[in-house]
Structure formats: structure tokens, C-alpha cells
Amino acid sequence: MTSAGDMNMLDIPMVKRIVEAALLAADEPLTIDRLDALFAPGECTRETIREVLADLENAGTERGYELKRVASGFRLQVPQVLSPWMSRLWEDKPPRYSRALLETLALIAYRQPVTRGDIEQVRGVAVSSNIMRTLLEREWIRLVGFREVPGRPAMYGTTKAFLDYFNLKGLDELPPLEEVRALFEPVEQELTEAGPEYAELPREAGERHEGGEEDDDAAPHVAEVLALARGDGAH
């Protein structure tokens, strides 16, 4: 015997259209709970939503967009392989971040919770207030507490927005620290061989700029550090 709930059940193609439309319309990742809330009781099951999401994920290679699961949920985005063409839609270049800012972010990501003192001890130079403000304003880091030592310095950790930006579901998807160190070493060697007058130039320059922007010579090297985690489809 067919129940009233079964009579209200939408077919899978319709559920797929609704889920896909919601993901296209949303300006942030959507969780299964939020997608489930789109349907009236009896219209769709959570299992059907999961099946639809899996289908959308598998179909991504044939379309101009792909489904990506990040820390905050699921989102549709342009694959990285198409970025050379998509970048021509905008005249403005994407923001560039200094070596100093990216080093600071990497240290927070791998060693959290950390204080500014911890970061300065590793980097060997003071952390610019502009860098910390930029990371906080972008909501890539947050205050997670205070260390119980004299002065009670603030401790920082990364956020879901950080994970979302770099296409990560969790911190366990960060590239191994050994790979990150391997990216830094050639740059450090180049600076060392250039002589002491150049050894700290990128860091100092990066920390002088408002918001952490720097010239093209220094930023791309360290951009690779977190680009490993960022993967396809980042923007």
C-alpha cells in the first residue's frame, strides 16, 4: 500500500535540479542539513540528497563547474583547469599576499594554537600588526584563547573560512609539513647565496605593506606553500 509520504516523494531528477539550483544560488557552502531543509516532509530523504551530491561530484569533469566538499559544506565552483580563460572576465588581478603573511598563516595552520611570540620565534622577525589584522579580517584566523603565562598572550588558530578557501575539509588534509619545508628551502638558499643584504628583504618588505601585499618577486614562492593544499578550483 502506498503511503501519503510516498505519494509526495519527488523523483531523483527533480531533487537533483533543486539541489543544483540551491548550490548555484547560494553564496556560501551548503551542508546536508541546509539542503534537507529545502524539502517538505516526505518529499526527499537525506540518503537521496547524498546520492544526488555524489552524482554531481562525479559529473564535474564533463561540465564547466564542479562540486567541491569543504569544511562548511558543499559548493559549486569553476575547476582550476579553466582559470586561464575565466581570469579574462576580470580586469583586476587577484590579491597577492606577501611572503611574510603566508609564512605567518602557514605557522598558525600547522602549529595552532600559537601566539605571536611563537610565530616570531620561528620566523626570527616581528609579526606586523597589519598581517594579523589582514588574516583576522579575511576570517582565516581567529582568537582561540589565552596562554596561561605572564601577560596571557592571545592564541590563534585557523577557521572554517580558511579551510573553505583552500578547498580543505579539515586540517588533516593539509600537505605534510615536510613538503612545505621543501618549498621554503630553495628560496632560503637563494637568499643566502645572494648575500646578507638580501636575506631578509622579502620579509621586511612584506611586513611594511598594508594588508600584506608585496611585489611579484617574493610572493609567488611562498604562495606555493598553501597552494599545495588549495588544489583544483580555488579562487
Summary of the structure (lengths in Angstrom):
residues: 235
radius of gyration: 22.1
end to end distance: 50.8
largest distance: 83.5
contacts: 645
relative contact order: 0.14
helix: 57%
strand: 10%
